[in-house]
Every structure is written in structure tokens, then in C-alpha cells.
Amino acid sequence: MAFYAAPLENLIERLCGLPGIGPKSAQRMAFFILSIPRDDAVELARAIVEVKDKVRFCSTCFNISEGEACSICNDARRDETVICVVEEPRDVIAIERSGRFRGTYHVLGGAISPIDGVGPEELTFRELVGRLRDGKVTELIAATNPNAEGEATALYLAQLVRPLGITVTRIARGLPVGGDLEYADEVTLGRALDGRSEM
């Protein structure tokens, strides 16, 4: 038996399909949408459709793009000898915010996770190897997440690329700026010690 009118039930069900949105959150969001002016709801719907119609993946690096190539791949000032390999487009944004990297990127579209049925074939490794054929690239930076899947992906990347004579590096892991040592877990503290550099 439905508690709400069919259109509202349908909206709640659709919102429940979004990652991280449970039934209660979906219900709150649906009632919020119901309460806003119709023009605002239409703009929200239009924004969703526009994203689906106009945003695609860059044909070179698989970052999000409005055209065939993303703004980073189109930037002639970028260092094409270094590629930072990340799992998702949102990782590109995080690294760009640091202002410390001027190379290019390659987005894998996820991480290797056999338990979830994601192997190397489901990711963009083949396309990455294709990018390396011209011999310009001298270094790949594995900037995958510091979890089991990210580590497996970085290891696979290193094994795949080493025979090509390209250096593979891994981003350092350690303590956040402003953090206290006493609150750091043992693994993070250990990695911070292992990744120490000369001052």
C-alpha cells in the first residue's frame, strides 16, 4: 500500500537510487522538491538533463568534458611527460586544487575490485597504454586511494607499465597538515615515517 501519491512515491524511489541516499534522506529531499516553486523544480530537472546531454568523458584522459577533449588536455602549458593516474574525475579536481601538479591526467573510471566484479578490463588501462606508445611520457604517478582496491590498482599499474621503461611513482601518504600525532592511527603514522624526506 502506497503512503504517498504515485508521483511522490516515484520521486522518492528515484532519489533512493542515488549513492549515499537512504529512504529517509530521499523522503526529505522529495518533500523539499515538492515545497519549492515550480520554476526552481523545472531548473533542477533541466540541470540534470543538461548534464546528461552535454557532459561526456574526454577522449584522451577520460576526465569530465563538455567537448571531445577536456580543458586540461587542451592546455598546451601542461607537462605531457608526466601523467597522474587517478580513479575518478573528482580526484582530478582534488589534485588541481592543490596547485602543485602541472602534468596531465588519466582517469581509470574506478579501482580494481574483484569482489565487486571490477577487473582491469573494466577500467581504462588499455587506453592508458595507448597513450604511452608515442614515447613522450617518462613518469606515471599512481594517485589511487590508499585502500585495498587503490593499492591493488597501483600495483597493477606499476607491473603493466614498468616493462615500457616508464618510471611509476606513488603519491606519499601520511599525516594531514594541522593534525596531532596522538590522534593518528598506526598505519598512517607508519607511512608518514616511511615516506619522510630530507629537509
C-alpha positions, 0 to 999 in steps of 0.5 A: 500500500502506497503512503504517498501519491504515485508521483511522490512515491516515484520521486522518492524511489528515484532519489533512493537510487542515488549513492549515499541516499537512504529512504529517509534522506530521499523522503526529505529531499522529495518533500523539499522538491515538492515545497519549492516553486515550480520554476526552481523544480523545472531548473533542477530537472533541466540541470540534470538533463543538461548534464546528461546531454552535454557532459561526456568523458574526454577522449584522451584522459577520460576526465569530465568534458563538455567537448571531445577533449577536456580543458586540461588536455587542451592546455598546451602549458601542461607537462605531457611527460608526466601523467597522474593516474587517478580513479575518478574525475573528482580526484582530478579536481582534488589534485588541481586544487592543490596547485602543485601538479602541472602534468596531465591526467588519466582517469581509470573510471574506478579501482580494481575490485574483484569482489565487486566484479571490477577487473582491469578490463573494466577500467581504462588501462588499455587506453592508458597504454595507448597513450604511452606508445608515442614515447613522450611520457617518462613518469606515471604517478599512481594517485589511487586511494590508499585502500585495498582496491587503490593499492591493488590498482597501483600495483597493477599499474606499476607491473603493466607499465614498468616493462615500457621503461616508464618510471611509476611513482606513488603519491606519499601518504601520511599525516594531514597538515594541522593534525596531532600525532596522538590522534593518528592511527598506526598505519598512517603514522607508519607511512608518514615515517616511511615516506619522510624526506630530507629537509 
